[in-house]
Amino acid sequence: MLQRDGIGGLTFDSLSRESGISKGGLLHQFRNRHGVLQALLEHQERQFEQIATDYLAKEGQSKKEPNLAAEIAIYREAIDQPNSVARAALAALVDSPSLLENRTSTALARMQALSDEAADLDLSLLRYFAASGIAFHSLLGLTPLDEKMRNRLFDRLQDEQSWRGIQSEPASKRSYRK
């Protein structure tokens, strides 16, 4: 619905029509539009956590930086999903930036996990933010990359072997700090 009608089309009347739930039932559950957007964002976060869990269970043992590889997989999957919840969540964040409050600790924990496993933190962060950049540009419709090129880039970002010769040997291992 958000993809089709945009954030402005998100009303309790339209939600009621689309979901088959009464407007009163929706208002009881969510109280206001911000509550609906909050629930959407929480759903998206759970979906991403599940992608990471599944990826780590399947591929994690074979990776030197499993958390980084899982994060890249999340960004890849966010683009590949039909009617991506990530696209809807992004629209919700544009409409209500306050939804990002209380997310800092999660982001810091994610960055610390990357730091803890990284042989070269700078390179790991470059790979992480390259994946997020591809995802956000794709979700916003701002990239000229076709699916084949995007997949090739994500394959390269996840291919630890191709990055080994580029890694630097830092004098001391840095950790991520805000």
Secondary structure as UniProt FT lines:
FT   HELIX           2..5
FT   HELIX           7..9
FT   HELIX           12..19
FT   HELIX           23..30
FT   HELIX           33..59
FT   HELIX           60..62
FT   HELIX           66..80
FT   TURN            82..83
FT   HELIX           85..95
FT   HELIX           97..100
FT   TURN            101..102
FT   HELIX           104..117
FT   HELIX           121..139
FT   TURN            140..141
FT   HELIX           147..158
FT   HELIX           160..163
FT   HELIX           164..166
//
